[in-house]
Amino acid sequence: MNVTIRAYKYKELDKHRQFKVAVWLDEWPIDYEDENGEIHWECFTDMTNEDVAEHCEANEYLFNKFGEPIHHLIKN
């Protein structure tokens, strides 16, 4: 049986759904090292919309119309 699911890229979602995506991504914040060698964490909800969009694009994340991740359902 085949099922068709409409998938959306981050930029195609409205602002409310984009925020939901950023909250989901906050489960895995990005760590980085500053010039003093100290490790810091950055949450996606603190990033610019463009930075979150680039992260989603780079990782090929896709979402349903509610902003829930569905990229794991896609089979090539």
BABA-25330 format. One line per 3 residues: number of its first residue (from 1); their letters; for each residue x, y negated, z negated of N, C-alpha, C. Coordinates in Angstrom, 1 decimal, padded with zeros to 4 digits. Example, Ala and Ser with C-alpha at 12.3 -4.5 7.8 and 13.67 -1.06 7.14 Angstrom:
residues 2
1) as) 013.2,005.7,-007.8,012.3,004.5,-007.8,013.2,003.3,-007.8 | 012.8,002.2,-007.1,013.7,001.1,-007.1,012.9,000.0,-007.9
END
This chain:
residues 76
1) mnv) 000.8,001.2,000.0,000.0,000.0,000.0,000.9,-001.2,000.0 | 000.6,-002.2,000.8,001.3,-003.5,000.9,000.4,-004.6,000.2 | 001.1,-005.4,-000.5,000.4,-006.6,-001.1,001.2,-007.8,-000.6
4) tir) 000.4,-008.8,-000.3,001.0,-010.1,000.1,000.9,-011.1,-001.1 | 002.0,-011.7,-001.5,002.1,-012.6,-002.5,002.7,-013.9,-002.0 | 002.0,-015.0,-002.2,002.5,-016.3,-001.8,003.6,-016.8,-002.8
7) ayk) 004.8,-017.0,-002.3,005.9,-017.4,-003.1,006.2,-018.9,-002.8 | 006.7,-019.6,-003.8,007.0,-021.0,-003.8,008.4,-021.2,-004.2 | 009.1,-022.1,-003.6,010.4,-022.6,-004.1,010.2,-023.6,-005.1
10) yke) 011.1,-023.9,-006.0,011.0,-024.8,-007.1,010.5,-026.2,-006.6 | 011.0,-026.7,-005.5,010.6,-028.0,-005.1,009.2,-028.1,-004.6 | 008.6,-026.9,-004.3,007.2,-026.9,-003.8,006.2,-026.9,-004.9
13) ldk) 006.7,-026.8,-006.1,005.8,-026.7,-007.3,005.5,-028.2,-007.8 | 004.4,-028.4,-008.5,004.1,-029.7,-009.1,004.9,-029.8,-010.3 | 005.0,-031.0,-010.8,005.9,-031.4,-012.0,005.6,-030.5,-013.2
16) hrq) 004.3,-030.2,-013.5,004.0,-029.4,-014.6,004.6,-028.0,-014.5 | 004.4,-027.4,-013.3,005.0,-026.1,-013.0,006.5,-026.1,-013.0 | 007.1,-027.2,-012.5,008.6,-027.3,-012.5,009.1,-027.3,-013.9
19) fkv) 008.4,-028.0,-014.8,008.8,-028.0,-016.2,008.7,-026.6,-016.8 | 007.7,-025.8,-016.4,007.5,-024.5,-016.9,008.7,-023.6,-016.4 | 009.2,-023.8,-015.2,010.3,-023.1,-014.7,011.6,-023.5,-015.5
22) avw) 011.8,-024.8,-015.8,012.9,-025.2,-016.6,012.9,-024.6,-018.0 | 011.7,-024.5,-018.6,011.6,-023.8,-019.9,012.0,-022.4,-019.8 | 011.6,-021.7,-018.7,012.0,-020.3,-018.5,013.5,-020.2,-018.4
25) lde) 014.1,-021.1,-017.6,015.5,-021.1,-017.4,016.3,-021.4,-018.7 | 015.7,-022.1,-019.6,016.3,-022.4,-020.9,016.6,-021.2,-021.7 | 016.1,-020.1,-021.4,016.4,-018.8,-022.1,017.9,-018.5,-021.8
28) wpi) 018.5,-019.0,-020.8,019.9,-018.8,-020.4,020.5,-020.1,-020.1 | 020.8,-020.9,-021.2,021.4,-022.2,-020.9,022.8,-022.0,-020.3 | 023.3,-023.1,-019.7,024.6,-023.0,-019.0,025.7,-023.5,-020.0
31) dye) 026.7,-022.7,-020.1,027.8,-023.1,-021.0,029.0,-023.7,-020.1 | 029.7,-024.7,-020.7,030.8,-025.3,-020.0,031.8,-025.8,-021.0 | 033.0,-025.9,-020.5,034.1,-026.3,-021.4,034.5,-027.8,-021.1
34) den) 034.6,-028.6,-022.1,035.0,-030.0,-021.9,036.5,-030.1,-021.8 | 036.9,-031.4,-021.6,038.4,-031.6,-021.4,039.2,-031.3,-022.7 | 038.5,-031.2,-023.8,039.2,-030.8,-025.1,039.2,-029.3,-025.3
37) gei) 038.6,-028.6,-024.4,038.6,-027.1,-024.6,037.4,-026.6,-025.4 | 036.5,-027.5,-025.7,035.3,-027.1,-026.5,034.2,-026.7,-025.6 | 033.5,-025.6,-026.1,032.4,-025.1,-025.3,031.1,-025.8,-025.7
40) hwe) 030.3,-026.1,-024.7,029.0,-026.8,-024.9,028.0,-026.0,-024.1 | 026.7,-026.2,-024.5,025.6,-025.6,-023.8,024.7,-026.7,-023.2 | 024.2,-026.5,-022.0,023.3,-027.4,-021.4,022.0,-026.7,-021.1
43) cft) 020.9,-027.2,-021.5,019.6,-026.6,-021.2,019.1,-027.2,-019.9 | 018.3,-026.4,-019.2,017.7,-026.9,-018.0,016.7,-028.0,-018.1 | 016.0,-028.0,-019.3,015.1,-029.1,-019.6,015.7,-030.4,-019.8
46) dmt) 017.0,-030.4,-020.0,017.8,-031.7,-020.1,018.5,-032.1,-018.8 | 018.4,-031.3,-017.8,019.0,-031.6,-016.5,018.1,-032.4,-015.6 | 018.6,-032.9,-014.6,017.8,-033.7,-013.6,017.0,-032.6,-012.8
49) ned) 015.9,-033.1,-012.2,015.1,-032.3,-011.4,015.9,-031.7,-010.2 | 016.8,-032.5,-009.7,017.6,-032.1,-008.5,018.6,-030.9,-008.9 | 019.2,-031.1,-010.1,020.1,-030.0,-010.6,019.3,-028.7,-010.8
52) vae) 018.1,-028.7,-011.4,017.4,-027.5,-011.5,017.0,-026.9,-010.2 | 016.6,-027.8,-009.2,016.2,-027.3,-007.9,017.4,-026.6,-007.2 | 018.6,-027.2,-007.4,019.8,-026.6,-006.8,020.1,-025.3,-007.4
55) hce) 020.0,-025.2,-008.7,020.2,-023.9,-009.4,019.3,-022.8,-008.9 | 018.0,-023.2,-008.8,017.0,-022.2,-008.3,017.3,-021.8,-006.9 | 017.6,-022.8,-006.0,017.9,-022.5,-004.6,019.2,-021.5,-004.5
58) ane) 020.2,-021.9,-005.3,021.4,-021.1,-005.3,021.2,-019.6,-005.7 | 020.3,-019.4,-006.6,020.0,-018.1,-007.1,018.8,-017.4,-006.5 | 018.3,-018.1,-005.4,017.1,-017.6,-004.6,015.9,-017.2,-005.5
61) ylf) 015.7,-018.1,-006.5,014.5,-017.9,-007.3,013.2,-018.3,-006.6 | 012.2,-017.5,-006.7,010.9,-017.8,-006.1,009.8,-017.7,-007.2 | 008.7,-018.4,-007.1,007.7,-018.5,-008.1,006.3,-018.4,-007.6
64) nkf) 005.4,-018.0,-008.4,004.0,-018.1,-008.0,003.5,-019.5,-008.2 | 002.2,-019.7,-007.9,001.7,-021.1,-008.0,001.6,-021.6,-009.5 | 001.8,-020.7,-010.4,001.8,-021.1,-011.8,003.2,-021.4,-012.4
67) gep) 004.2,-021.3,-011.5,005.6,-021.5,-012.0,006.2,-020.3,-012.6 | 005.6,-019.1,-012.5,006.2,-017.9,-013.0,007.1,-017.2,-012.0 | 008.3,-016.7,-012.4,009.2,-016.1,-011.5,008.7,-014.9,-010.9
70) ihh) 008.8,-014.8,-009.6,008.4,-013.6,-008.8,009.5,-013.0,-007.9 | 010.7,-013.7,-007.9,011.7,-013.3,-007.0,012.1,-011.8,-007.1 | 012.0,-011.3,-008.3,012.3,-009.9,-008.6,011.3,-008.9,-007.9
73) lik) 010.1,-009.4,-007.4,009.1,-008.6,-006.8,009.4,-008.5,-005.3 | 010.3,-009.3,-004.7,010.5,-009.4,-003.3,011.4,-008.2,-002.9 | 011.0,-007.5,-001.9,011.8,-006.4,-001.3,012.1,-006.8,000.1
76) n) 013.4,-006.6,000.5,013.7,-006.9,001.9,013.4,-005.8,002.8
END
